[in-house]
Amino acid sequence: MRNTLALYLLVISIYGTAQSYHKDTLFVREAIAAVENKYQTATRSQSELYNGSDFNFYQPLLNENPYFLSDDWIQGTIEYDHTVYTQVYLRYDIQSDEVIAEHLNGTRIKLSKQNIGYFILNGHTFILIPNLNKFYEVLYDGKTKAYAAYSKTFQESISNEKLERTFRQKTRYFVYKDKKYISINSKSAVYAAFQERKKQLRQFASQNKLRFRTNETAFIEALAQHYDTLR
């Protein structure tokens, strides 16, 4: 969308220069018409995405922020109201569990959660699980599924007579199996979720040097995927 706008401005600039050499040439007029049409089409196609409410950003004291990965805008992909939009600048506020999009005019729009099918930020895919009314990262999407849910808690304190603010992040894991969501908060909980293949999964983890404490996400993802091969 930004590229289309830049192209539009470039052609307008060329048109102004070209007038002094070839007044109202057919080529220039057709080029302008084509780019105008492309710009207007792109603007209309994304108008539904930016149909939301204004979002007031948190103002940090230092580097604290309530967002996923970074407080910078991330160019991502989102399915909104059954339409997929690419190269959209997004932020995921994991404290409020809201997705924010940046409009071309700089306006920050809080998107309607119920209209979001999924969104992708730096390779991380999130979906809304309706009955839980929260966004979950999809770690593994097979017959068995593994998810991660993120949250941040705001804390304020006084240290050395200075105000300090922090956001503490917490990650919760879930496995979806046999039409049930199973909470995972330890290595033993992972094996309990896959009780009928516990022995094989222990062997698999040992052979592949998988450690829950070292990388909880990779451990759960790998075991869920291997479990499906044993079913």
C-alpha positions in Angstrom: 0.0 0.0 0.0 2.9 2.4 0.9 4.6 1.3 -2.4 1.5 2.2 -4.3 1.3 5.6 -2.8 5.0 6.2 -3.6 4.4 5.1 -7.2 1.5 7.5 -7.4 3.5 10.4 -6.2 6.4 9.5 -8.5 4.2 9.4 -11.6 2.6 12.8 -10.7 6.2 14.2 -10.4 7.1 12.7 -13.8 3.9 14.2 -15.2 4.9 17.7 -14.0 8.4 17.4 -15.6 7.0 15.8 -18.8 4.6 18.7 -19.4 7.5 21.0 -20.4 8.5 18.5 -23.1 5.5 16.7 -24.3 2.3 18.5 -23.3 -0.6 16.2 -22.4 1.0 13.2 -24.1 -1.1 10.1 -24.3 1.6 8.0 -22.5 1.7 10.3 -19.5 -2.0 10.6 -19.2 -2.5 6.8 -19.4 0.2 6.2 -16.8 -1.4 8.6 -14.4 -4.8 7.1 -14.9 -3.4 3.6 -14.3 -1.7 4.5 -11.1 -4.6 6.5 -9.8 -6.8 3.5 -10.4 -4.4 1.2 -8.6 -4.1 3.5 -5.7 -7.9 4.0 -5.4 -8.4 0.2 -5.6 -5.8 -0.5 -2.9 -7.3 2.1 -0.7 -10.8 0.7 -1.1 -9.6 -2.9 -0.5 -8.1 -2.0 2.9 -10.8 0.3 4.0 -12.6 -2.4 6.0 -9.4 -3.3 7.8 -9.2 0.2 9.2 -12.8 0.3 10.3 -12.2 0.2 14.0 -11.8 2.4 17.1 -8.9 4.7 18.0 -6.2 3.2 20.3 -4.4 5.2 23.0 -0.8 3.9 23.3 0.9 3.3 26.6 3.5 6.0 27.2 6.7 4.3 28.7 9.0 5.8 31.2 12.0 3.8 29.8 11.8 0.7 27.6 8.9 -1.1 29.2 6.0 -2.0 26.9 2.9 -4.2 26.8 3.5 -5.6 23.3 4.5 -8.9 21.7 8.2 -9.0 20.6 8.6 -5.3 20.3 7.0 -1.9 20.7 7.9 -1.1 17.1 5.4 -1.6 14.3 5.8 -5.1 12.7 4.9 -5.7 9.1 2.5 -8.7 9.2 -0.4 -10.5 7.7 -3.9 -10.6 9.0 -7.2 -12.2 8.1 -9.9 -9.7 8.9 -13.6 -10.2 8.2 -12.7 -13.1 5.9 -10.3 -11.1 3.9 -6.5 -11.5 4.0 -4.3 -8.4 4.2 -0.5 -8.5 3.7 2.2 -6.1 4.5 0.1 -4.4 7.2 1.8 -2.6 10.1 0.6 -4.3 13.3 1.2 -4.5 17.0 -0.2 -7.1 19.4 -0.8 -5.7 22.9 -0.6 -8.8 25.0 -1.7 -6.9 28.2 -5.1 -6.0 26.7 -5.1 -8.8 24.2 -5.8 -6.4 21.4 -4.4 -6.1 17.8 -3.6 -2.6 16.6 -3.1 -1.5 12.9 -1.5 1.6 11.7 -3.4 3.5 9.0 -1.6 5.2 6.2 -2.4 8.6 7.7 -0.8 7.6 11.0 -4.0 6.8 12.9 -3.8 3.8 15.2 -6.8 1.5 15.0 -7.9 -1.1 17.5 -9.3 -4.0 15.4 -12.4 -5.8 16.4 -11.3 -9.0 18.0 -14.2 -11.0 16.7 -13.4 -10.1 13.1 -9.9 -11.5 13.3 -9.4 -15.0 11.8 -5.6 -15.0 12.3 -2.6 -12.8 12.2 1.1 -13.4 11.7 4.0 -11.4 13.2 7.6 -12.4 12.4 6.6 -16.0 11.7 4.4 -16.3 14.8 0.8 -17.2 13.9 -2.0 -16.3 16.3 -5.7 -17.4 16.2 -8.7 -16.4 18.2 -10.2 -19.3 20.1 -13.8 -18.2 20.4 -14.8 -20.1 23.5 -11.7 -18.9 25.4 -12.0 -15.3 23.8 -8.2 -14.9 23.6 -5.5 -15.0 21.0 -3.2 -18.0 21.1 0.0 -18.6 19.2 -0.2 -21.8 17.2 2.9 -23.9 18.0 1.7 -27.0 16.3 -1.4 -27.6 14.1 -1.9 -31.2 13.5 -4.4 -33.8 14.6 -3.2 -32.7 18.1 -2.6 -29.0 18.6 -0.3 -27.0 20.8 -0.8 -23.4 21.7 0.8 -20.7 23.7 -1.0 -17.8 25.4 0.9 -14.6 26.4 0.0 -12.0 29.0 1.8 -9.1 30.6 1.1 -7.6 34.0 1.8 -4.0 34.8 3.8 -3.3 37.9 4.8 0.1 39.5 7.2 0.6 42.3 9.6 3.2 43.9 13.3 2.4 43.9 15.9 4.9 45.1 13.2 7.5 45.2 12.5 6.9 41.5 9.3 5.6 39.9 9.8 2.3 38.1 7.4 0.6 35.8 7.7 -2.9 34.4 5.6 -5.4 32.5 6.1 -9.0 33.6 5.4 -11.5 30.8 3.9 -14.9 31.5 3.4 -17.7 29.0 0.8 -20.4 29.4 0.7 -23.5 27.2 -2.2 -25.7 26.1 -2.6 -28.9 24.2 -5.8 -29.6 22.4 -6.5 -33.3 22.3 -9.6 -35.4 22.2 -11.8 -32.3 22.0 -10.4 -30.9 25.2 -7.9 -28.1 26.1 -5.3 -29.4 28.5 -3.2 -26.8 30.5 0.5 -27.5 30.4 2.7 -26.0 33.2 5.4 -28.6 33.7 7.2 -31.4 32.0 5.2 -34.0 33.9 2.0 -32.2 32.6 3.2 -32.7 29.0 3.6 -36.5 29.6 0.3 -36.7 31.4 -1.4 -35.1 28.4 0.0 -37.9 26.2 -0.3 -40.6 28.9 -0.9 -43.5 26.5 2.4 -42.8 24.6 4.4 -41.6 27.6 7.1 -44.1 27.3 7.8 -43.5 23.6 7.7 -39.8 24.1 10.3 -40.0 26.9 12.6 -42.0 24.6 12.1 -39.5 21.8 12.9 -36.5 24.1 16.0 -38.2 25.4 17.2 -39.2 21.9 16.8 -35.7 20.6 18.1 -34.0 23.8 14.9 -32.0 24.3 14.8 -30.3 27.7 11.6 -28.6 29.0 13.5 -26.2 31.2 15.8 -25.1 28.4 13.0 -24.4 25.8 9.5 -25.1 26.9 8.0 -24.1 23.6 10.2 -26.3 21.5 9.7 -29.2 23.9 5.9 -29.1 23.8 5.8 -28.5 20.0 8.1 -31.4 19.3 6.3 -33.9 21.6 2.9 -33.0 20.2 4.1 -33.5 16.7 5.8 -36.8 17.5 2.7 -37.9 19.4 0.7 -37.6 16.2 3.1 -40.0 14.4 2.4 -42.6 17.1 -1.4 -42.5 16.9 
